[in-house]
Amino acid sequence: MVMAIKRGETEIILHPSGDDVFRAGDRLLILGSEKNLRKLKEQYQVS
């Protein structure tokens, strides 16, 4: 489950393969467990 969320100028990409956060320009790549990503998804209210 890889999801991209657009929040203003920042694109947040959720990727289930670890627990790291990478920042690259306007992209924020969040690596985490499925459970953590589900929480983030709810937090950002992404469909």
C-alpha distance matrix in Angstrom:
0.0 3.8 6.4 10.1 12.7 16.3 18.8 22.2 22.5 19.5 16.0 13.5 10.3 7.9 6.6 6.5 9.8 12.8 14.6 15.9 16.2 17.5 19.6 20.5 22.7 21.0 17.5 16.0 13.2 12.1 10.9 10.6 10.1 7.7 11.1 11.9 8.9 9.8 13.3 12.7 11.2 14.3 16.5 15.7 15.8 13.0 12.6
3.8 0.0 3.8 6.9 10.1 13.4 16.1 19.3 19.2 16.2 12.6 10.4 7.0 5.5 4.8 6.9 9.7 12.5 13.9 14.3 14.0 14.6 16.4 17.0 19.0 17.3 13.9 12.8 10.1 9.8 9.4 10.5 11.2 9.8 13.0 12.7 9.3 11.0 14.0 12.4 11.0 14.6 16.1 14.6 15.3 12.3 12.5
6.4 3.8 0.0 3.8 6.5 10.0 12.7 16.0 16.3 13.5 10.0 8.0 5.5 5.1 6.8 9.5 12.5 14.7 15.3 15.3 14.2 14.8 15.7 16.4 17.8 15.4 12.3 11.5 9.9 9.8 10.8 11.8 12.9 11.3 13.7 12.9 9.2 10.4 12.9 10.7 8.8 12.4 13.6 11.6 12.2 9.0 9.6
10.1 6.9 3.8 0.0 3.8 6.6 9.7 12.6 12.7 10.1 6.5 5.5 4.3 6.3 8.9 12.2 14.8 16.6 16.6 15.8 13.8 13.7 13.8 14.0 14.8 12.2 9.5 9.4 8.9 10.0 12.0 13.8 15.6 14.5 16.6 15.1 11.5 13.0 14.7 11.8 10.1 13.6 14.0 11.2 12.3 9.2 10.5
12.7 10.1 6.5 3.8 0.0 3.8 6.3 9.6 10.5 8.2 5.5 4.8 6.2 8.0 11.4 14.5 17.2 18.4 17.7 16.9 14.4 14.7 14.1 14.7 14.8 11.6 9.7 9.5 10.2 10.9 13.7 15.0 17.0 15.8 17.1 15.3 11.9 12.9 13.8 10.5 8.9 11.8 11.6 8.3 9.7 7.2 9.5
16.3 13.4 10.0 6.6 3.8 0.0 3.8 6.2 7.2 6.0 4.5 6.2 8.7 11.3 14.7 17.9 20.4 21.3 20.4 19.1 16.1 15.7 14.3 14.3 13.5 9.8 9.2 10.0 11.9 13.3 16.5 18.2 20.4 19.5 20.7 18.6 15.4 16.4 16.8 13.4 12.1 14.4 13.6 10.0 11.5 9.5 11.8
18.8 16.1 12.7 9.7 6.3 3.8 0.0 3.8 6.1 5.2 6.1 7.2 10.6 12.9 16.5 19.6 22.0 22.3 20.7 19.3 16.1 16.0 14.1 14.7 13.5 9.9 10.0 10.3 12.9 13.9 17.4 18.9 21.3 20.7 21.3 18.7 16.1 17.1 16.6 13.1 12.5 14.2 12.4 8.9 11.2 10.5 13.5
22.2 19.3 16.0 12.6 9.6 6.2 3.8 0.0 3.8 5.5 7.8 10.1 13.6 16.2 19.7 23.0 25.1 25.3 23.6 21.9 18.4 17.7 15.2 15.2 13.1 9.5 11.0 12.1 15.3 16.8 20.5 22.2 24.8 24.4 25.0 22.4 19.8 20.9 20.3 16.7 16.2 17.7 15.8 12.4 14.4 13.9 16.7
22.5 19.2 16.3 12.7 10.5 7.2 6.1 3.8 0.0 3.8 6.7 9.7 13.0 16.2 19.3 22.8 24.5 24.7 23.1 20.9 17.2 15.9 12.9 12.3 9.7 6.2 8.6 10.6 13.9 16.2 19.8 22.2 25.1 25.1 26.1 23.3 20.7 22.3 22.0 18.3 18.0 20.1 18.2 14.9 17.2 16.2 18.9
19.5 16.2 13.5 10.1 8.2 6.0 5.2 5.5 3.8 0.0 3.8 6.2 9.6 12.7 15.8 19.2 20.8 20.9 19.4 17.1 13.6 12.4 9.9 9.8 8.3 4.6 5.6 6.9 10.3 12.4 16.1 18.4 21.5 21.6 22.7 19.8 17.3 19.3 19.0 15.2 15.3 17.7 15.9 12.8 15.6 14.4 17.3
16.0 12.6 10.0 6.5 5.5 4.5 6.1 7.8 6.7 3.8 0.0 3.8 6.4 9.8 12.7 16.4 18.1 18.8 17.9 15.9 12.8 11.7 10.1 9.9 9.4 6.1 4.7 6.1 8.3 10.6 13.9 16.4 19.2 19.0 20.5 18.1 15.1 17.1 17.5 13.9 13.5 16.4 15.2 12.1 14.5 12.5 15.0
13.5 10.4 8.0 5.5 4.8 6.2 7.2 10.1 9.7 6.2 3.8 0.0 3.8 6.5 9.8 13.1 15.1 15.5 14.4 12.9 10.0 10.0 9.4 10.4 11.1 8.5 5.9 4.7 5.9 7.3 10.6 12.7 15.5 15.5 16.9 14.3 11.5 13.8 14.1 10.5 10.5 13.7 12.6 10.1 12.7 11.0 13.7
10.3 7.0 5.5 4.3 6.2 8.7 10.6 13.6 13.0 9.6 6.4 3.8 0.0 3.8 6.4 10.0 11.9 13.1 12.8 11.7 9.6 9.6 10.2 11.0 12.7 10.7 7.3 6.1 4.7 6.0 8.3 10.7 13.3 13.2 15.3 13.2 10.1 12.7 13.9 10.8 10.6 14.2 14.0 11.9 14.0 11.7 13.6
7.9 5.5 5.1 6.3 8.0 11.3 12.9 16.2 16.2 12.7 9.8 6.5 3.8 0.0 3.8 6.7 9.3 10.5 10.4 10.4 9.3 10.6 12.3 13.8 15.9 14.2 10.7 8.5 6.1 4.9 6.0 7.4 9.6 9.4 11.6 9.7 6.6 9.5 11.0 8.5 8.5 12.3 12.5 11.3 13.2 11.1 13.0
6.6 4.8 6.8 8.9 11.4 14.7 16.5 19.7 19.3 15.8 12.7 9.8 6.4 3.8 0.0 3.8 5.9 8.0 9.3 9.6 9.8 11.0 13.5 14.8 17.5 16.4 12.7 10.7 7.3 6.0 4.7 6.3 8.2 8.4 11.4 10.3 7.7 10.8 12.9 11.2 11.4 15.0 15.6 14.9 16.5 14.3 15.5
6.5 6.9 9.5 12.2 14.5 17.9 19.6 23.0 22.8 19.2 16.4 13.1 10.0 6.7 3.8 0.0 3.8 6.3 8.3 10.1 11.5 13.4 16.3 18.1 21.0 20.0 16.3 13.9 10.5 8.2 5.4 4.8 5.0 5.6 9.0 8.7 7.1 9.9 12.3 11.6 12.1 15.3 16.3 16.4 17.7 15.9 16.8
9.8 9.7 12.5 14.8 17.2 20.4 22.0 25.1 24.5 20.8 18.1 15.1 11.9 9.3 5.9 3.8 0.0 3.8 7.1 8.7 11.0 12.6 16.1 17.8 21.1 20.8 17.1 14.7 11.0 9.1 5.4 5.6 6.4 8.5 11.5 10.9 10.2 13.3 15.2 14.6 15.6 18.7 19.4 19.5 21.2 19.4 20.5
12.8 12.5 14.7 16.6 18.4 21.3 22.3 25.3 24.7 20.9 18.8 15.5 13.1 10.5 8.0 6.3 3.8 0.0 3.8 6.0 9.2 11.5 15.1 17.5 20.9 20.9 17.4 14.4 11.1 8.5 4.9 4.6 6.3 9.6 11.6 10.2 10.6 14.0 15.0 14.3 16.2 19.0 19.1 19.6 21.8 20.6 22.2
14.6 13.9 15.3 16.6 17.7 20.4 20.7 23.6 23.1 19.4 17.9 14.4 12.8 10.4 9.3 8.3 7.1 3.8 0.0 3.8 6.9 10.1 13.5 16.4 19.6 19.6 16.4 13.0 10.3 7.2 4.9 4.3 7.1 10.6 11.5 9.1 10.0 13.5 13.6 12.6 15.2 17.7 17.1 17.9 20.5 19.9 22.0
15.9 14.3 15.3 15.8 16.9 19.1 19.3 21.9 20.9 17.1 15.9 12.9 11.7 10.4 9.6 10.1 8.7 6.0 3.8 0.0 3.8 6.5 10.0 13.0 16.3 16.7 13.7 10.4 8.0 6.0 5.0 6.9 10.3 13.4 14.6 11.8 11.9 15.7 15.6 13.8 16.3 19.1 18.0 18.2 21.2 20.4 22.8
16.2 14.0 14.2 13.8 14.4 16.1 16.1 18.4 17.2 13.6 12.8 10.0 9.6 9.3 9.8 11.5 11.0 9.2 6.9 3.8 0.0 3.8 6.7 10.0 12.9 13.1 10.3 7.0 5.5 4.5 6.1 8.6 12.4 14.8 15.9 12.7 12.1 15.8 15.4 12.9 15.2 18.1 16.6 16.2 19.5 18.7 21.4
17.5 14.6 14.8 13.7 14.7 15.7 16.0 17.7 15.9 12.4 11.7 10.0 9.6 10.6 11.0 13.4 12.6 11.5 10.1 6.5 3.8 0.0 3.8 6.5 9.8 10.8 8.1 5.8 4.9 6.5 8.3 11.6 15.3 17.5 19.1 16.1 14.9 18.5 18.5 15.6 17.5 20.6 19.1 18.0 21.3 20.0 22.7
19.6 16.4 15.7 13.8 14.1 14.3 14.1 15.2 12.9 9.9 10.1 9.4 10.2 12.3 13.5 16.3 16.1 15.1 13.5 10.0 6.7 3.8 0.0 3.8 6.4 7.6 6.0 4.7 6.3 8.8 11.5 14.7 18.4 20.2 21.6 18.4 17.0 20.3 20.1 16.7 18.4 21.3 19.4 17.9 21.3 20.2 23.0
20.5 17.0 16.4 14.0 14.7 14.3 14.7 15.2 12.3 9.8 9.9 10.4 11.0 13.8 14.8 18.1 17.8 17.5 16.4 13.0 10.0 6.5 3.8 0.0 3.8 6.1 5.1 6.4 8.0 11.3 13.8 17.3 20.9 22.4 24.2 21.3 19.4 22.6 22.8 19.3 20.4 23.6 21.9 19.9 23.0 21.4 23.9
22.7 19.0 17.8 14.8 14.8 13.5 13.5 13.1 9.7 8.3 9.4 11.1 12.7 15.9 17.5 21.0 21.1 20.9 19.6 16.3 12.9 9.8 6.4 3.8 0.0 3.8 5.5 7.9 10.6 13.9 16.8 20.1 23.7 24.9 26.5 23.5 21.4 24.4 24.3 20.7 21.5 24.4 22.5 20.1 23.1 21.7 24.3
21.0 17.3 15.4 12.2 11.6 9.8 9.9 9.5 6.2 4.6 6.1 8.5 10.7 14.2 16.4 20.0 20.8 20.9 19.6 16.7 13.1 10.8 7.6 6.1 3.8 0.0 3.8 6.7 9.9 13.0 16.4 19.4 22.8 23.4 24.9 22.0 19.6 22.1 22.1 18.4 18.8 21.6 19.8 17.0 19.9 18.4 21.0
17.5 13.9 12.3 9.5 9.7 9.2 10.0 11.0 8.6 5.6 4.7 5.9 7.3 10.7 12.7 16.3 17.1 17.4 16.4 13.7 10.3 8.1 6.0 5.1 5.5 3.8 0.0 3.8 6.3 9.7 12.8 15.9 19.3 20.0 21.7 19.0 16.5 19.2 19.5 15.9 16.4 19.5 18.1 15.6 18.4 16.6 19.1
16.0 12.8 11.5 9.4 9.5 10.0 10.3 12.1 10.6 6.9 6.1 4.7 6.1 8.5 10.7 13.9 14.7 14.4 13.0 10.4 7.0 5.8 4.7 6.4 7.9 6.7 3.8 0.0 3.8 6.4 9.8 12.7 16.2 17.2 18.6 15.7 13.5 16.6 16.5 13.0 14.1 17.2 15.6 13.7 16.8 15.5 18.3
13.2 10.1 9.9 8.9 10.2 11.9 12.9 15.3 13.9 10.3 8.3 5.9 4.7 6.1 7.3 10.5 11.0 11.1 10.3 8.0 5.5 4.9 6.3 8.0 10.6 9.9 6.3 3.8 0.0 3.8 6.5 9.8 13.2 14.4 16.4 13.7 11.6 14.9 15.5 12.4 13.5 16.9 16.0 14.5 17.3 15.6 18.0
12.1 9.8 9.8 10.0 10.9 13.3 13.9 16.8 16.2 12.4 10.6 7.3 6.0 4.9 6.0 8.2 9.1 8.5 7.2 6.0 4.5 6.5 8.8 11.3 13.9 13.0 9.7 6.4 3.8 0.0 3.8 6.4 9.9 11.4 12.9 10.1 8.4 12.1 12.4 9.7 11.4 14.7 13.8 13.1 16.0 14.7 17.2
10.9 9.4 10.8 12.0 13.7 16.5 17.4 20.5 19.8 16.1 13.9 10.6 8.3 6.0 4.7 5.4 5.4 4.9 4.9 5.0 6.1 8.3 11.5 13.8 16.8 16.4 12.8 9.8 6.5 3.8 0.0 3.8 7.2 9.4 11.4 9.3 8.2 11.9 12.9 11.1 12.8 16.0 15.7 15.6 18.0 16.6 18.6
10.6 10.5 11.8 13.8 15.0 18.2 18.9 22.2 22.2 18.4 16.4 12.7 10.7 7.4 6.3 4.8 5.6 4.6 4.3 6.9 8.6 11.6 14.7 17.3 20.1 19.4 15.9 12.7 9.8 6.4 3.8 0.0 3.8 6.6 8.0 6.0 6.1 9.6 10.4 9.7 11.7 14.4 14.5 15.2 17.3 16.4 18.2
10.1 11.2 12.9 15.6 17.0 20.4 21.3 24.8 25.1 21.5 19.2 15.5 13.3 9.6 8.2 5.0 6.4 6.3 7.1 10.3 12.4 15.3 18.4 20.9 23.7 22.8 19.3 16.2 13.2 9.9 7.2 3.8 0.0 3.8 5.3 5.2 6.1 8.5 9.9 10.6 12.0 14.3 15.2 16.4 17.8 16.9 18.2
7.7 9.8 11.3 14.5 15.8 19.5 20.7 24.4 25.1 21.6 19.0 15.5 13.2 9.4 8.4 5.6 8.5 9.6 10.6 13.4 14.8 17.5 20.2 22.4 24.9 23.4 20.0 17.2 14.4 11.4 9.4 6.6 3.8 0.0 3.8 5.6 5.1 6.1 8.7 9.8 10.1 12.3 14.0 15.1 15.7 14.6 15.3
11.1 13.0 13.7 16.6 17.1 20.7 21.3 25.0 26.1 22.7 20.5 16.9 15.3 11.6 11.4 9.0 11.5 11.6 11.5 14.6 15.9 19.1 21.6 24.2 26.5 24.9 21.7 18.6 16.4 12.9 11.4 8.0 5.3 3.8 0.0 3.8 5.4 5.1 6.5 8.8 9.8 10.8 12.5 14.4 15.0 14.9 15.8
11.9 12.7 12.9 15.1 15.3 18.6 18.7 22.4 23.3 19.8 18.1 14.3 13.2 9.7 10.3 8.7 10.9 10.2 9.1 11.8 12.7 16.1 18.4 21.3 23.5 22.0 19.0 15.7 13.7 10.1 9.3 6.0 5.2 5.6 3.8 0.0 3.8 5.4 5.1 6.3 8.6 10.0 10.5 12.4 13.9 14.0 15.8
8.9 9.3 9.2 11.5 11.9 15.4 16.1 19.8 20.7 17.3 15.1 11.5 10.1 6.6 7.7 7.1 10.2 10.6 10.0 11.9 12.1 14.9 17.0 19.4 21.4 19.6 16.5 13.5 11.6 8.4 8.2 6.1 6.1 5.1 5.4 3.8 0.0 3.8 5.3 4.9 6.0 8.6 9.5 10.4 11.7 11.0 12.7
9.8 11.0 10.4 13.0 12.9 16.4 17.1 20.9 22.3 19.3 17.1 13.8 12.7 9.5 10.8 9.9 13.3 14.0 13.5 15.7 15.8 18.5 20.3 22.6 24.4 22.1 19.2 16.6 14.9 12.1 11.9 9.6 8.5 6.1 5.1 5.4 3.8 0.0 3.8 5.4 4.9 6.2 8.5 9.9 10.0 9.8 10.9
13.3 14.0 12.9 14.7 13.8 16.8 16.6 20.3 22.0 19.0 17.5 14.1 13.9 11.0 12.9 12.3 15.2 15.0 13.6 15.6 15.4 18.5 20.1 22.8 24.3 22.1 19.5 16.5 15.5 12.4 12.9 10.4 9.9 8.7 6.5 5.1 5.3 3.8 0.0 3.8 5.4 5.2 6.1 8.7 9.6 10.6 12.6
12.7 12.4 10.7 11.8 10.5 13.4 13.1 16.7 18.3 15.2 13.9 10.5 10.8 8.5 11.2 11.6 14.6 14.3 12.6 13.8 12.9 15.6 16.7 19.3 20.7 18.4 15.9 13.0 12.4 9.7 11.1 9.7 10.6 9.8 8.8 6.3 4.9 5.4 3.8 0.0 3.8 5.4 4.8 6.1 8.2 8.8 11.6
11.2 11.0 8.8 10.1 8.9 12.1 12.5 16.2 18.0 15.3 13.5 10.5 10.6 8.5 11.4 12.1 15.6 16.2 15.2 16.3 15.2 17.5 18.4 20.4 21.5 18.8 16.4 14.1 13.5 11.4 12.8 11.7 12.0 10.1 9.8 8.6 6.0 4.9 5.4 3.8 0.0 3.8 5.4 5.3 5.8 5.5 7.9
14.3 14.6 12.4 13.6 11.8 14.4 14.2 17.7 20.1 17.7 16.4 13.7 14.2 12.3 15.0 15.3 18.7 19.0 17.7 19.1 18.1 20.6 21.3 23.6 24.4 21.6 19.5 17.2 16.9 14.7 16.0 14.4 14.3 12.3 10.8 10.0 8.6 6.2 5.2 5.4 3.8 0.0 3.8 5.4 4.7 6.6 8.7
16.5 16.1 13.6 14.0 11.6 13.6 12.4 15.8 18.2 15.9 15.2 12.6 14.0 12.5 15.6 16.3 19.4 19.1 17.1 18.0 16.6 19.1 19.4 21.9 22.5 19.8 18.1 15.6 16.0 13.8 15.7 14.5 15.2 14.0 12.5 10.5 9.5 8.5 6.1 4.8 5.4 3.8 0.0 3.8 5.5 8.1 11.2
15.7 14.6 11.6 11.2 8.3 10.0 8.9 12.4 14.9 12.8 12.1 10.1 11.9 11.3 14.9 16.4 19.5 19.6 17.9 18.2 16.2 18.0 17.9 19.9 20.1 17.0 15.6 13.7 14.5 13.1 15.6 15.2 16.4 15.1 14.4 12.4 10.4 9.9 8.7 6.1 5.3 5.4 3.8 0.0 3.8 5.6 9.2
15.8 15.3 12.2 12.3 9.7 11.5 11.2 14.4 17.2 15.6 14.5 12.7 14.0 13.2 16.5 17.7 21.2 21.8 20.5 21.2 19.5 21.3 21.3 23.0 23.1 19.9 18.4 16.8 17.3 16.0 18.0 17.3 17.8 15.7 15.0 13.9 11.7 10.0 9.6 8.2 5.8 4.7 5.5 3.8 0.0 3.8 6.6
13.0 12.3 9.0 9.2 7.2 9.5 10.5 13.9 16.2 14.4 12.5 11.0 11.7 11.1 14.3 15.9 19.4 20.6 19.9 20.4 18.7 20.0 20.2 21.4 21.7 18.4 16.6 15.5 15.6 14.7 16.6 16.4 16.9 14.6 14.9 14.0 11.0 9.8 10.6 8.8 5.5 6.6 8.1 5.6 3.8 0.0 3.8
12.6 12.5 9.6 10.5 9.5 11.8 13.5 16.7 18.9 17.3 15.0 13.7 13.6 13.0 15.5 16.8 20.5 22.2 22.0 22.8 21.4 22.7 23.0 23.9 24.3 21.0 19.1 18.3 18.0 17.2 18.6 18.2 18.2 15.3 15.8 15.8 12.7 10.9 12.6 11.6 7.9 8.7 11.2 9.2 6.6 3.8 0.0
